[in-house]
Amino acid sequence: MELTETRQIQDVVLGILKEFDRFCRSNGIRYSLAGGTLLGAVRHKGFIPWDDDADIIMPRPDYDRFVELYSRNEGRYRLLTYAPGEEHWYVNCYSKMEDSWTMCQDKGFMGKHFGLNVDIFPIDGAPEDPKLQKKMCRTIVHYKRRVVHRQKPVYSLLRPHQGAPLAVIQAHLHSMEYWLDKCQELLHTYDFNTSKYAGALCGMYGIREVFPQSIFTEFTDYEFEGVPLMGIKDAHTYLKSLYGDYMKLPPESERQAGHHLQVTLQEPEES
């Protein structure tokens, strides 16, 4: 069955969030709704009406523990994560929790196929010096872009709008694992527990997502589609940094999903 309505996709993503929340609470793992998902919880008590995905952030110790424990799961919900030295098509410095009963093709993700999913980003320590914070964020973006370019064949240089040719060439001078390992090494430079500043440094907001570390140590429940889900207590400081006047709705012309998804739902046959 093809899922053509945003609400249908949201219902599947909500199922992932419920499973994620259940597992984290039962194992004493901290997490927070993030980005537009936390904004949706605060402003709409659920999904932003036109949104079709969800984001989670987790302090690095909790993230690592979650990945270790949930990677063993072989049921409907599965974890996609990069592990050095292992063969896997998934190459990112953050993880995804997918619904394996769905098949999703995101036209903006290199044509890869995977289930509808929730993005899970680690919160890592950051330096105290604002200049070093910005440098760290820029370097992580540099590595992430090389990972993207490395997935493109060299002949893509002949196509328009494929990125700066020198960047693509540089990316192909090293393996995919090289760029991912460089990114992981940098993300682990500052210990979360002992750092005064921290953020989801491999996310999309860069320096705007760096805060005093204490903001990521206090959590509360937010109503989300009638379900209590966890979020950082000081959502205001976080959302203001990311979106400015976050309670103000964007113009109608901007109320559209950021992805271009083709999704099918196929429940497994009973044996």
C-alpha positions, 0 to 999 in steps of 0.5 A, a space after each residue: 500500500 502506498 502512503 500518499 498523505 502526510 498524516 499517514 506518514 506521520 502515523 508511521 513515524 509516531 509508531 517509531 517514536 513510541 517504540 523509541 520512547 518505550 525502550 529508552 524509558 525501560 533502560 534509563 536512557 535520556 533523550 530529547 525531541 529535537 529541531 522541528 519535532 520539539 517545535 511541533 511538541 511546543 507549538 502544536 502538541 504534536 507534528 508540525 502539520 506539514 512535517 513528515 519526519 522526526 528528530 531526536 538528540 541524545 547525550 553521547 553516553 546515552 546515545 552510545 548505550 542506546 546504539 549498543 543495546 538496540 542494534 541487537 533488535 531484529 523486530 519491526 523497528 531496526 537501527 541503522 548506524 555506521 560501525 567502523 570496519 563493518 560492511 553496510 550501505 548506511 554511512 552517516 555520523 548519526 543513526 536512524 531508527 527505521 520501520 522495516 515494514 515500510 519502504 521509503 525512497 527519498 529522492 534527495 538521499 542518493 536514491 537509497 532505499 530504507 524504511 521510514 525513520 527517525 534521525 537520532 543525533 548524539 550530543 557531544 562536548 564542544 570547546 569553550 572558546 566561541 572561535 573554536 566552536 565555529 571552527 569545529 562546526 565548520 570542519 564537521 560540515 567539511 567532513 560530512 560533505 566529503 562523505 556525500 561527495 564520496 558516494 557520487 561516482 567520479 563521472 558525476 563531475 560531468 553533470 551540472 549541480 553536483 558540487 564543486 569539482 575540487 571537493 568531489 575530487 578531494 573526496 575520492 582521494 580517500 575512502 568513505 571510512 576515512 572521512 567518517 572516521 575523521 568526523 567521528 574522531 572530531 566529535 569525540 574530542 570533548 567529553 560530554 560529561 566534563 564539557 561546559 558546552 555541548 551540542 548536536 554537532 553533526 546536525 544541520 544547524 551548526 553553531 546555533 545548536 551549541 549551548 551550555 552543556 547543562 541545557 542537555 541534562 534536564 528533561 521533561 515530558 511534552 505532549 506529542 499526539 496525545 503521547 508523553 515524549 521526552 524533551 529538554 526542559 529549557 526548550 525556549 532557549 533551544 528553539 529560539 536559537 534555531 528558529 527565532 520567533 518560533 511560535 509564529 507560523 511561517 507563510 503558507 508558501 513555506 508550509 511544506 515538507 522538506 523531503 520528497 518521499 515515496 513510501 509503501 507499507 508492506 506488513 509481513 505475511 504471517 507464517 
